[in-house]
Structures are given as C-alpha cells and as structure tokens.
Amino acid sequence: MPSIDDMWITPGPRPNGLQAADDGLWVIDAENSHIYKLDYETGEAMVDAPTDTYKSSGMTVGDGVVWVASTHNSRLYKLNEDGSTIEYLDPPGMGARDPRDKGPEYIRPHGMEWMDDRTMWVSVKPALRNYLINPETMDVIKSIPTPGAAPHGIAWDGETLWCADRGLGMIHRLDADTGEVLYEIPVPDPEVHGLTYHDGALLFCCDPSRRVCRIEIS
C-alpha cells in the first residue's frame, strides 16, 4: 500500500475541498466558509477570503474562476478569487434525494474537478454519480457511478479520475468512460474528504483533524 505522509494542518477548522494549482493549494472550509490558497511547503495562507457558501465540500479552479460545491444548500458557487460571488447554479443530479432529507430535493454536490477542455466533473452523493458537465450551460455530458455510498473529493491525474470515499476509507482510481475501478488505496486514517492531484501525488484533507496528507502515486 502506498504510504500516507502528513504535510501540515490547515488554518481553517474544517477543510473539506482541495484543488491544486501551480502557485498553491486551494482549500474550502466547511465551517467558516473561507477559501484559502496555501503554500505547498509550509501550509501558510497566501489567500484567506470569506465566501457566502454554506457547509461546502468541494472546490475547483479554472479559467480564473473558483468553483465551490456548497453542499447543504445544494448549490454550485462561481466565485472570484477574492471570495465574492459571481453567480450560483443548480448542480447536476436533480431528482436524486438524500434519504435524510424530508423536504425538497436535496442534491449534496461534493468533489469538483476543472478539465483543460473547459468541462468540469462534479461528484454528487445521493445520485452516487460523478458527472462531467459543460459549466457554461450546466448540461451533463456523461456520468459514471461512484464505487461507494459516500463519495467526496475527486481528482484528475491526466488520464483517469480518482474518487475518495469517506465511508469506505478508500480512494479509487476510475476509468473516466465507464467508472470501472482500476486501482484502490485504503485510507484507514485520517478520514479522507477533499482530494486533488499535484506533482505525481494525491493530496487529501481530513475535516476533523485538519490534516493534509500526501500519497505518492507516480
């Protein structure tokens, strides 16, 4: 099994979503709703900005825009890098209900991943699907199943999609066309929440402990 190496802890109390960028690691915090850009070596914040997202679980960055999956109000937020909202949109997976929800349809988007061809993956828990969407129109291009019942962060390594499952304590490598599991990494500790890929490694964060960990995969 690949080793799980601690990097540092985040400045926010509940890190939930990650996105690697060339100049730092983006984090969305589920408690204080701040977005951070952190130094890879030290974990120090280069950006610390409040947002009006709510209990968010996923984020990605592309084309100068920060996207956040605001889980508990079932919205995708399109933000400026200073945290201000450009607009919010309905996530894919309409019609999939969380069994704990007794009211309107509750989508619960989680992990997100911007693609170089200007498409975007969004992982949706009740639907148990990873959706590839056109972020301009929000049309679904395709979807693949998640291996477990608690999908969280997702990451793209240039060829395949990685999907973290908090309930199983597992990270799965998936065929992006079929959803077939190609490889799996057990993560017994800490809890795996946000996930991203950077410089030949998977990086993930743990909400309860604030730990950011690295798994070398190349």
Secondary structure, DSSP 8 states (H G I E B T S, - for coil): ----EEEEE-SSS-EEEEEEETTEEEEEETTT-EEEEE-TTT--EEEEEE-S--S--EEEEETTEEEEEEGGGTEEEEE-TTS-EEEEE--S-TT---TT--SS----EEEEEE-TTS-EEEEETTTTEEEEEETTTTEEEEEEE-SSSSEEEEEE-SS-EEEEETTTTEEEEE-TTT--EEEEEE--SS----EEEETTEEEEE-TTT-EEEEEE--
